[in-house]
Amino acid sequence: METKKLLKEFSQYVILNICGMIGLSCYILADTFFVSNGLGPNGLTALNLAIPIYSFVHGSGLMFGMGGATKYSIYRGQKAYKNADKSFSNTIYIMSALAVTFMLTGIFFSGQLTRLLGADKNVYHMTKTYIQVILLFAPAFMANDALICFVRNDGNPKLSMLGMLTGSFSNIILDYIFIFPLNMGIFGAVLATESAPVISLMILSKHWLTKQNQFHFVRIKPSFRLIGNIISLGVPSFITEMASGIVMIVFNTIILHLQGNIGVAAYGVVANLSLVVITIYTGIAQGTQPILSKVYGYGEHESQKQILKYALKTMLVISLGIYPFFLLTANPIVSIFNSEQNMQLQEIATEGLKLYFTAIPFVGFNIIISAYFASIEKALPALFHTLHRKAPQCPLCCGWPIVSISPYSFDPKKIFSFPQRLPCRGHSSVHPNRFPSLDIQSPNTVMIPPVSFSASKNACLTSSGACSAMESKTPEASLPFTSLSASVLFSALSITVCAVSAKLMPVCPALVIHASV
């Protein structure tokens, strides 16, 4: 394919997909804004506790959409049109089965899920309501995610973007109407969110009504081999969303013990803003996917490398603009979501934004590389890379020890910061109001009263007497690395391995730069 034609097609798909994905991310961002202003910190806490369930549902839809649409594009490039229809049909089969499972979970197990996620009596009802409605509308979410991918890969990226943006804007309008004039509370917020994919599906239906669709549902027996292939190509997208949900669950649990509902609300602001930034990189990745799959089907290997160069350069330029923006505007941005002007929430979230977004170039690079491998049917490198990107954060890997140890080595007030002091081991993850005899330096920070240290074993005083001995000779302690630096370390490792395995080092100097950080 000619370079000018390739660049024009790349620009069209990527720009439209970035706009669409930003609009899609507004589902949750709009909820964050209106819930924080309408329901205060408790509402924001309930929303943040429930968001991981949305991540699971959305990730499942993306898995089937990206995997099925990738196979569809490859078959179309190979002119195997019957197989292309089979890809769509098998995607519908497996997606429907999982959607029904989500619905049944919402009907029968929403209360158990709410307790499992750590909701206390102050936010239990709101959290349960949000989770239950999300799960009941899972078919609409998943169908919207999948059809957006198929319509885009069927040569209609404009309609795909229009569907995403229309759904998102309707969500913003309905959020305001349901929460404020109608005073429907958290149910109004989640109802507005659920209306968005339904409206988006109505827009996407134009692709069939105008006879533009080249993919069709055919009545065939499910092919478990093809379904397995679809899942393997889409699982990096699922893991990205799922791991984000798991990370939020773990951090919510830890922060609940450190700072209570206010801490979770502050983390919710940071996490939800990060989802918007990640969708920009996802937009680049999804924009390149149909072009990559098509040229892969044609056997044009040089075009594949050229598209990867365009994607990486675009990511770097965007990253260079995003971090300075959040660095300079962190305080006013947090204020938008802090309607009650809670100083503790403001301080934690502002500091969190500045630190959290230092890793965004690595996030963007990893998302694009994972999508690249999946687009050319290299499912194993894509999966390997995705797992390594999430390993430092996922509690199933090395992230759990890091996150679990952090409350003992971090000042509770500095949730996103580097180690300050080592609190009493027995009471490091408790609220100050539960131990009034402790010396409280600020309304929400627990510090241990001064003690003398004469040997390797030392004691600290509490209201009940002596605490368990600590092995440190000094009250100052620090970890060798934080979860952030661990993410950078594992990102560099996975970048190097995947680059070497795909012989990509000559493709873009950015590979060497990132691998050497």
C-alpha positions in Angstrom: 0.0 0.0 0.0 1.3 3.5 -0.9 2.7 5.5 2.0 0.4 8.5 1.5 -2.7 6.3 1.2 -1.6 4.4 4.3 -1.0 7.5 6.3 -4.4 9.0 5.3 -6.2 5.8 6.2 -4.3 5.6 9.5 -5.2 9.2 10.3 -8.9 8.7 9.5 -9.3 5.6 11.6 -7.2 6.8 14.6 -8.7 10.3 14.9 -12.2 8.9 14.7 -11.5 6.2 17.2 -9.8 8.5 19.7 -12.8 10.8 19.6 -15.2 7.9 19.9 -13.3 6.2 22.8 -13.0 9.5 24.7 -16.8 9.8 24.3 -17.2 6.2 25.5 -15.1 6.9 28.6 -17.5 9.8 29.5 -20.0 7.1 30.7 -18.1 6.9 33.9 -16.6 10.4 34.0 -20.0 12.0 33.8 -21.3 9.7 36.6 -18.2 10.8 38.6 -19.0 14.4 38.2 -22.7 14.4 38.8 -22.6 11.8 41.6 -19.9 13.8 43.4 -21.9 17.0 43.1 -25.3 15.4 43.8 -24.5 12.8 46.4 -21.2 13.9 47.9 -18.2 11.8 49.0 -20.4 8.8 50.0 -21.9 8.7 46.5 -18.4 9.0 45.0 -17.3 6.1 47.2 -20.2 3.9 46.1 -19.5 4.6 42.5 -15.8 3.8 42.9 -16.6 0.5 44.6 -18.9 -0.5 41.8 -16.7 0.6 38.9 -14.7 -2.7 38.8 -17.9 -4.6 37.9 -18.4 -2.2 34.9 -14.8 -3.0 34.0 -15.5 -6.7 33.9 -18.6 -6.3 31.7 -16.9 -3.7 29.4 -13.8 -5.9 29.1 -15.8 -8.9 28.1 -17.5 -6.9 25.4 -14.2 -5.6 24.1 -12.7 -9.1 24.2 -15.4 -10.6 21.9 -15.6 -7.4 19.8 -11.8 -7.0 19.2 -11.2 -10.8 18.8 -14.2 -11.3 16.5 -13.6 -8.2 14.4 -9.9 -9.0 14.0 -10.7 -12.4 12.6 -13.4 -10.8 10.4 -10.9 -8.4 8.9 -8.3 -11.1 8.3 -10.8 -13.3 6.5 -12.0 -10.3 4.4 -8.4 -9.6 3.5 -8.0 -13.2 2.4 -11.4 -13.0 0.5 -12.7 -15.8 2.7 -16.2 -14.2 3.0 -18.0 -17.2 4.4 -15.5 -17.6 7.2 -15.9 -13.9 7.9 -19.6 -14.4 8.5 -18.8 -17.4 10.7 -16.6 -15.2 12.9 -19.4 -12.7 13.5 -21.9 -15.5 14.3 -19.7 -17.3 16.7 -18.9 -14.0 18.4 -22.7 -13.5 19.0 -23.0 -17.0 20.4 -20.3 -16.8 23.0 -21.1 -13.2 23.9 -24.8 -14.0 24.5 -23.9 -16.9 26.8 -21.7 -14.7 29.0 -24.3 -11.8 29.0 -26.9 -14.1 30.4 -24.5 -15.2 33.1 -23.9 -11.5 34.1 -27.7 -10.9 34.2 -28.3 -13.9 36.5 -25.4 -12.7 38.8 -27.1 -9.3 39.0 -30.4 -10.8 40.0 -29.2 -13.3 42.6 -25.8 -12.3 43.8 -25.6 -8.4 43.8 -25.8 -8.2 47.6 -22.9 -10.7 48.1 -20.8 -8.8 45.5 -21.5 -5.5 47.3 -20.2 -6.9 50.6 -17.3 -8.5 48.9 -16.2 -5.2 47.5 -16.1 -3.7 51.0 -19.1 -1.4 51.1 -20.1 -0.3 54.6 -23.5 0.6 55.9 -23.2 4.2 54.7 -22.7 3.2 51.0 -24.1 -0.3 50.8 -27.5 0.5 49.3 -26.0 2.9 46.7 -23.3 0.4 45.7 -25.7 -2.5 45.4 -28.0 -0.5 43.2 -25.3 0.5 40.8 -23.9 -3.0 40.6 -27.3 -4.7 40.1 -28.4 -2.4 37.3 -25.0 -2.6 35.5 -25.2 -6.4 35.5 -28.8 -6.5 34.3 -27.9 -4.3 31.3 -24.8 -6.3 30.5 -26.2 -7.5 27.2 -26.6 -3.9 25.9 -23.1 -3.0 27.0 -21.5 -6.0 25.5 -23.5 -5.9 22.2 -22.5 -2.2 21.9 -18.8 -2.9 22.4 -18.8 -5.8 19.9 -20.8 -4.1 17.2 -18.7 -0.9 17.4 -15.7 -3.0 16.5 -17.4 -4.9 13.7 -18.9 -1.7 12.1 -15.6 0.0 12.3 -13.8 -2.9 10.7 -16.5 -3.1 8.1 -15.3 0.2 6.6 -17.5 2.6 8.5 -15.4 4.2 11.3 -17.5 7.4 11.1 -20.7 5.6 12.1 -18.8 3.8 14.8 -17.6 7.1 16.3 -21.0 8.7 15.9 -22.6 5.8 17.9 -20.0 6.2 20.7 -20.3 10.0 20.9 -24.1 10.0 20.7 -24.4 7.5 23.5 -21.9 9.4 25.7 -23.6 12.8 25.2 -27.0 11.3 26.0 -25.5 9.9 29.1 -24.3 13.3 30.2 -27.7 14.9 29.6 -29.6 12.1 31.3 -27.2 12.1 34.3 -28.1 15.7 35.0 -31.9 15.2 34.5 -32.1 12.0 36.6 -29.9 13.2 39.5 -30.9 16.8 39.9 -34.4 17.7 38.6 -35.8 14.2 39.1 -33.8 13.5 42.3 -33.3 9.8 41.5 -29.9 9.6 43.2 -27.5 6.8 42.4 -30.2 4.9 40.5 -30.6 7.8 38.2 -26.8 7.9 37.5 -26.6 4.2 36.6 -29.9 4.4 34.6 -28.4 7.2 32.5 -25.2 5.1 32.0 -27.3 2.1 30.9 -29.3 4.2 28.4 -26.1 5.2 26.6 -25.3 1.8 24.9 -29.0 1.4 24.0 -28.9 4.7 22.2 -25.6 3.9 20.6 -27.0 0.6 19.3 -29.9 2.5 17.7 -27.3 4.7 15.8 -25.3 1.7 14.7 -28.4 0.0 13.3 -28.1 2.4 10.4 -25.3 0.1 9.1 -27.9 -2.6 8.5 -30.9 -0.5 7.6 -28.9 1.1 4.7 -27.6 -2.3 3.6 -23.9 -1.3 4.1 -23.1 -4.3 6.2 -20.9 -7.0 4.7 -21.1 -9.3 7.8 -24.1 -11.4 8.4 -25.4 -13.7 11.1 -25.7 -17.2 9.8 -27.3 -20.2 11.6 -24.4 -22.5 12.1 -23.2 -24.8 14.9 -20.8 -23.1 17.3 -17.2 -23.7 16.3 -15.3 -24.1 19.6 -12.0 -23.8 17.7 -13.0 -20.5 16.1 -14.4 -19.3 19.4 -11.1 -20.1 21.1 -9.3 -18.2 18.4 -11.5 -15.2 18.8 -11.1 -15.2 22.6 -7.3 -15.6 22.3 -7.1 -12.5 20.0 -9.4 -10.5 22.3 -8.1 -11.6 25.7 -5.4 -8.8 25.9 -8.3 -6.2 25.7 -10.1 -8.2 28.4 -7.1 -8.5 30.7 -6.4 -4.7 30.4 -10.0 -4.0 31.6 -10.1 -6.8 34.1 -6.8 -6.0 35.7 -7.9 -2.4 36.1 -10.9 -3.6 37.9 -8.9 -5.9 40.1 -6.4 -3.2 40.9 -9.3 -0.9 41.9 -10.7 -3.5 44.2 -7.4 -4.0 45.9 -6.7 -0.3 46.3 -10.2 0.3 47.5 -9.8 -2.3 50.2 -6.4 -1.0 51.3 -7.5 2.7 51.2 -10.7 1.9 53.1 -8.6 0.8 56.0 -6.2 3.7 55.7 -8.5 6.7 55.0 -12.1 5.4 54.9 -14.6 6.5 52.4 -12.9 9.9 51.8 -9.7 8.1 50.7 -11.7 5.9 48.3 -13.5 8.9 46.9 -10.1 10.6 46.3 -8.7 7.5 44.6 -11.9 7.3 42.5 -11.2 10.8 41.1 -7.7 9.7 40.0 -8.7 6.3 38.8 -11.6 7.5 36.7 -9.5 10.3 35.1 -6.9 7.7 34.3 -9.6 5.6 32.5 -10.2 8.6 30.2 -6.4 8.9 29.4 -6.2 5.1 28.7 -9.1 5.3 26.3 -7.0 7.7 24.2 -4.3 5.1 23.8 -7.0 2.4 23.3 -8.4 4.6 20.5 -5.0 4.6 18.8 -4.7 0.8 19.2 -8.3 0.1 17.9 -7.8 2.6 15.1 -4.8 0.7 13.8 -6.3 -2.7 14.3 -8.5 -2.9 11.2 -5.8 -1.6 8.9 -3.2 -3.9 10.4 -5.4 -6.9 10.1 -6.2 -6.0 6.5 -2.6 -5.6 5.4 -1.7 -8.7 7.3 -4.3 -10.6 5.3 -2.8 -9.1 2.1 0.7 -10.2 3.3 2.1 -6.7 3.2 4.7 -6.9 6.0 6.3 -3.5 5.3 3.0 -1.8 5.7 2.5 -3.4 9.1 5.8 -1.9 10.3 4.9 1.5 8.9 1.5 1.5 10.7 3.3 0.6 14.0 5.6 3.5 13.5 2.7 5.9 13.0 0.9 4.6 16.1 4.0 4.8 18.4 4.8 8.4 17.2 1.2 9.5 17.8 1.3 8.0 21.3 4.5 9.8 22.2 3.3 13.2 21.0 0.0 12.8 23.0 1.9 11.6 26.1 4.1 14.7 26.0 1.0 16.9 26.2 -1.0 14.9 28.8 1.4 14.9 31.7 2.2 18.7 31.8 -1.6 19.3 31.5 -2.3 17.3 34.7 0.7 18.6 36.4 -0.4 22.2 36.0 -4.1 21.7 36.4 -4.4 19.0 39.0 -5.8 21.2 41.8 -8.6 22.8 39.7 -9.5 19.5 38.1 -10.0 17.8 41.5 -12.0 20.8 42.6 -14.6 20.0 39.9 -15.3 16.6 41.6 -15.1 18.0 45.1 -18.4 19.8 45.5 -18.2 19.8 49.4 -14.6 21.3 49.3 -13.3 18.5 51.5 -9.7 19.5 52.1 -8.5 15.9 52.7 -10.0 14.7 49.5 -8.6 17.6 47.6 -5.1 17.0 49.0 -5.0 13.3 48.4 -6.4 13.4 44.9 -4.3 16.4 43.7 -1.1 14.6 44.9 -2.3 11.4 43.3 -2.9 12.9 39.9 0.6 14.4 39.7 2.3 11.0 40.6 -0.1 8.7 38.9 0.3 10.1 35.4 4.1 9.9 35.3 3.7 6.4 33.9 1.4 7.2 31.0 4.0 6.8 28.1 4.6 3.2 29.3 0.8 2.6 29.4 0.3 3.9 25.9 3.3 2.0 24.5 2.1 -1.3 26.1 -1.5 -1.0 24.9 -0.4 -0.3 21.3 2.2 -3.2 21.2 -0.4 -5.6 22.6 -2.9 -4.6 20.0 -0.3 -4.9 17.3 0.4 -8.5 18.1 -3.3 -9.4 18.4 -4.0 -7.7 15.0 -1.5 -10.0 13.2 -2.7 -13.2 15.0 0.2 -13.4 17.4 -2.0 -14.0 20.4 0.7 -15.4 22.7 3.1 -12.4 22.5 0.1 -10.1 23.0 -1.1 -12.0 26.0 2.4 -12.2 27.4 2.9 -8.5 27.1 -0.4 -7.6 28.6 0.2 -9.8 31.6 3.6 -8.3 32.2 2.2 -4.8 32.0 -0.3 -5.6 34.7 1.9 -7.9 36.8 3.2 -5.2 39.1 -0.3 -4.2 40.0 -2.3 -7.4 39.9 -2.8 -9.0 43.3 -2.4 -12.4 41.7 1.2 -11.6 40.9 3.8 -9.5 42.7 1.5 -6.5 43.2 -0.3 -7.9 46.2 2.8 -7.9 48.4 3.7 -4.4 47.2 0.2 -3.0 47.9 -0.2 -5.0 51.1 3.1 -3.8 52.6 2.5 -0.2 51.5 0.1 0.7 54.3 2.9 -0.3 56.8 5.5 1.8 55.1 3.6 4.8 53.9 2.1 7.7 55.8 -1.6 7.1 55.4 -2.1 10.6 54.3 0.4 10.0 51.4 -1.5 7.3 49.6 0.1 8.0 46.3 3.5 9.2 47.6 6.8 7.6 48.7 7.4 6.2 52.2 7.5 8.6 55.1 7.3 6.9 58.5 6.8 3.4 59.8 3.7 3.3 62.0 2.9 0.8 64.7 2.6 -2.6 63.0 -0.4 -3.5 64.9 -2.4 -0.4 64.1 -1.1 0.9 60.8 -4.2 0.4 58.8 -6.8 1.9 61.2 -8.7 5.1 61.6 -7.3 7.6 64.1 -10.7 7.9 65.8 -10.5 4.3 66.7 -7.3 4.9 68.8 -7.8 8.4 70.3 -4.7 8.1 72.5 -2.4 8.1 69.5 -0.7 11.4 68.6 -2.7 12.7 65.7 -0.7 15.2 63.6 -3.6 16.0 61.3 -7.3 15.1 61.3 -6.7 12.1 59.2 -3.1 11.0 59.9 -2.0 8.6 62.5 1.5 8.9 63.8 3.1 6.9 66.6 4.2 8.8 69.8 7.9 9.2 70.1 9.7 6.2 71.7 13.3 5.3 72.4 15.1 2.7 70.4 17.8 0.8 72.3 18.0 -2.4 70.4 16.7 -4.2 67.4 13.4 -4.9 69.1 11.4 -1.8 70.1 8.0 -1.2 71.5 5.4 1.5 70.8 2.7 2.6 73.3 -1.0 2.5 72.6 -4.1 3.1 74.6 -4.1 -0.5 75.7 -0.4 -0.9 76.5 2.6 -2.3 74.7 2.3 -3.1 71.0 4.0 -6.0 69.3 7.7 -5.5 68.9 9.1 -4.2 65.7 12.3 -5.3 64.1 13.5 -1.9 62.9 16.1 0.2 64.5 14.7 3.4 63.2 11.2 4.8 62.7 12.1 5.8 59.2 11.5 3.1 56.6 11.2 2.8 52.9 10.5 0.2 50.3 13.1 -0.5 47.6 10.5 0.5 45.0 6.9 1.5 44.8 4.1 0.0 42.7 4.7 2.7 40.2 8.4 2.0 39.8 7.6 -1.7 39.7 5.2 -1.0 36.8 8.0 0.8 34.9 10.4 -2.1 35.6 8.0 -4.8 34.4 7.0 -2.6 31.4 10.6 -2.3 30.3 11.1 -6.1 30.7 8.0 -7.0 28.6 8.9 -4.3 26.0 12.3 -5.8 25.5 11.1 -9.4 25.3 8.3 -8.7 22.9 10.4 -6.4 20.7 13.1 -9.1 20.4 10.5 -11.8 19.8 8.9 -9.9 16.9 12.2 -8.5 15.6 10.9 -5.0 16.1 14.0 -3.2 17.4 14.9 -1.7 13.9 11.3 -0.5 13.5 11.3 2.4 16.0 14.0 3.9 18.2 11.3 4.3 20.9 11.6 0.5 21.6 15.2 0.9 22.7 14.5 4.1 24.6 11.6 2.5 26.6 13.4 -0.8 27.1 16.5 1.0 28.6 14.5 3.1 31.2 
